[in-house]
């Protein structure tokens, strides 16, 4: 949404096959009727399947199928979608499912960059390290880190810093997102954060979008 607000046509592609929920996060429940397998099979065009966000110009959703598994989808056929996606959109954000299974590998099939999202707890950082090992095919400098749900008091109590998270994950830092207790409230109301508020988390997302776009932006201070 932050990229779309900058004027960039942006497609969000849900790769959580069978357990899709990106439409909920985007407040677009039931907006997307056709999924990416319909485009692959020629049942509809990309333009027909990519649902336009009802409130944010330049933002679109291409959802995943709800009744199949990622292992059933031909990765080469999925990859073949991306030349047309690149011709129509400035950015395509591919939402990979949790874990490193077939859905994760499907998401990687069309990706030329990756953003690994972690928190500062030890288990999340270990998962981030393991994920990085699966991203070796991407060019050096194309894998970045976002540290999510940061609490300054928690960092102090654990004797951790953001630098520790960067060193542990072994990735360049793209952004830091502070803990925001209002997030569940906005999600429950179906109100995307960037259309509702300009608090610290929203600012962090906008700064991350600017860095993705090659611009300079200061890191958000954790309060």
C-alpha positions in Angstrom: 0.0 0.0 0.0 2.9 2.4 0.8 4.4 1.7 -2.7 1.0 2.3 -4.3 0.6 5.6 -2.4 4.0 6.6 -4.0 2.3 6.2 -7.4 3.7 2.8 -8.3 1.2 0.2 -9.7 1.7 -2.6 -7.2 0.4 -6.2 -7.3 0.2 -8.3 -4.2 0.3 -12.0 -5.1 -0.8 -14.5 -2.5 1.2 -17.7 -2.6 -0.3 -19.4 0.4 -2.1 -22.0 -1.6 -5.0 -23.6 0.2 -4.7 -21.2 3.2 -4.8 -17.8 1.6 -5.6 -14.9 3.8 -3.8 -11.9 2.2 -7.2 -10.6 1.1 -8.1 -10.2 4.8 -4.9 -8.2 5.6 -5.7 -6.0 2.6 -9.4 -5.6 3.5 -10.4 -7.2 0.2 -12.3 -10.2 1.4 -14.3 -11.6 -1.5 -12.9 -9.0 -3.9 -10.8 -11.5 -5.8 -13.0 -14.0 -7.7 -10.3 -15.6 -9.9 -6.9 -16.8 -8.7 -3.5 -17.1 -10.4 -4.2 -20.7 -11.5 -7.1 -19.4 -13.6 -4.7 -17.1 -15.4 -2.2 -20.0 -15.9 -4.9 -22.1 -17.4 -6.2 -19.4 -19.7 -9.6 -19.2 -18.0 -9.2 -15.4 -17.6 -6.6 -12.7 -18.2 -4.2 -11.2 -15.7 -6.2 -8.0 -15.9 -9.4 -9.8 -15.1 -8.0 -11.8 -12.2 -6.0 -8.9 -10.5 -8.6 -7.3 -8.2 -8.4 -3.6 -7.8 -8.3 -2.3 -4.1 -11.5 -0.5 -3.4 -9.8 2.4 -1.5 -6.2 2.6 -2.7 -5.3 3.6 -6.2 -2.6 1.6 -7.9 -3.0 -1.4 -5.6 -4.1 -4.8 -6.8 -4.5 -8.4 -5.4 -4.0 -11.7 -7.2 -5.1 -14.4 -4.9 -4.1 -18.1 -4.5 -6.3 -21.0 -5.1 -8.2 -22.2 -2.1 -8.8 -25.9 -3.0 -5.4 -27.2 -4.1 -1.9 -27.7 -2.7 1.3 -25.8 -3.7 2.9 -29.1 -4.7 0.3 -29.6 -7.4 1.2 -26.3 -9.2 3.7 -26.3 -12.0 6.5 -23.9 -11.0 7.6 -23.2 -14.5 4.0 -22.4 -15.6 3.8 -20.1 -12.5 7.1 -18.5 -13.4 5.7 -17.8 -16.9 3.2 -15.4 -15.4 5.9 -12.9 -14.4 6.9 -11.3 -17.7 3.3 -10.0 -18.1 3.2 -9.0 -14.4 6.4 -7.0 -14.9 5.0 -5.3 -18.0 1.9 -4.1 -16.1 3.2 -3.4 -12.6 6.1 -1.6 -11.1 6.2 -3.9 -8.1 4.9 -7.4 -7.4 5.0 -8.5 -3.8 4.8 -12.3 -3.5 3.5 -13.3 -0.1 5.2 -16.6 0.8 3.5 -19.0 3.3 5.1 -20.0 6.5 7.7 -22.7 6.4 10.1 -23.8 3.7 7.9 -26.3 1.9 6.3 -26.3 -1.6 4.6 -23.0 -1.1 7.8 -21.3 -0.2 9.5 -22.8 -3.3 6.6 -21.7 -5.5 7.0 -18.1 -4.3 10.7 -18.2 -5.0 10.0 -19.3 -8.6 9.1 -15.8 -9.7 11.1 -13.7 -7.2 14.2 -11.6 -8.0 14.5 -10.1 -4.5 13.5 -11.3 -1.0 12.6 -9.7 2.3 13.1 -11.9 5.3 10.9 -10.7 8.2 11.9 -11.6 11.8 11.4 -10.5 15.3 14.3 -10.3 17.8 13.6 -13.5 19.7 16.0 -16.4 19.3 13.7 -18.8 17.6 12.6 -16.2 15.0 16.3 -15.3 14.3 17.2 -19.0 13.8 14.3 -19.3 11.3 15.6 -16.3 9.5 19.1 -17.8 9.2 17.6 -21.0 7.9 15.5 -19.1 5.4 18.6 -17.2 4.1 20.2 -20.6 3.3 17.3 -21.3 1.0 17.8 -18.0 -0.9 21.3 -18.7 -2.3 20.0 -18.5 -5.9 19.2 -14.8 -5.5 21.9 -12.3 -6.4 24.1 -10.9 -3.6 22.5 -7.8 -2.2 19.0 -8.9 -3.2 18.0 -10.4 0.2 17.1 -8.0 2.9 16.0 -8.0 6.6 13.0 -6.4 8.3 12.9 -6.6 12.1 9.3 -6.6 13.1 7.4 -5.9 16.4 10.3 -4.2 18.1 9.9 -3.0 21.7 12.7 -0.9 23.2 12.1 -2.2 26.8 12.1 -5.8 25.6 15.4 -5.3 23.8 17.0 -3.8 26.9 15.7 -6.6 29.1 17.1 -9.2 26.7 20.4 -7.3 26.3 19.7 -7.3 22.6 20.1 -4.6 19.9 18.9 -4.3 16.4 22.6 -4.8 15.4 22.5 -8.2 17.1 19.5 -9.2 14.9 21.3 -8.0 11.8 24.5 -9.9 12.7 22.5 -13.1 13.6 20.5 -13.1 10.4 23.5 -12.1 8.3 21.5 -9.7 6.1 21.4 -5.9 5.3 18.7 -4.1 7.2 15.8 -2.8 5.1 13.7 -1.5 8.0 12.5 -1.8 11.6 8.8 -1.9 12.5 7.9 -1.0 16.1 5.4 -2.9 18.1 1.9 -1.4 17.5 -0.9 -2.4 19.9 -3.5 -0.9 17.5 -2.7 -3.3 14.7 -5.2 -6.0 15.7 -7.9 -3.3 16.1 -7.4 -2.1 12.5 -7.2 -5.6 11.2 -10.4 -6.6 13.0 -12.2 -3.6 11.5 -11.0 -4.3 8.0 -9.2 -1.0 7.9 -5.6 -1.0 6.4 -3.2 0.8 8.7 -1.8 3.1 6.0 -5.3 4.4 5.2 -6.2 4.9 8.9 -3.3 6.4 10.8 0.2 7.9 10.6 1.7 6.4 13.7 5.1 4.9 14.1 4.3 1.5 12.4 2.7 3.2 9.5 5.7 5.5 9.1 8.0 2.5 9.3 6.2 0.8 6.4 6.5 4.0 4.3 10.2 4.2 5.0 10.7 0.6 4.0 8.7 1.2 0.8 11.0 4.2 0.0 14.1 2.0 0.5 12.7 -0.7 -1.7 12.2 2.0 -4.3 15.9 3.0 -4.0 15.4 6.1 -2.0 17.0 7.1 1.3 15.0 7.0 4.5 16.0 7.1 8.1 15.3 4.2 10.4 12.4 4.6 12.8 13.4 5.1 16.4 11.9 2.5 18.7 10.0 4.2 21.6 
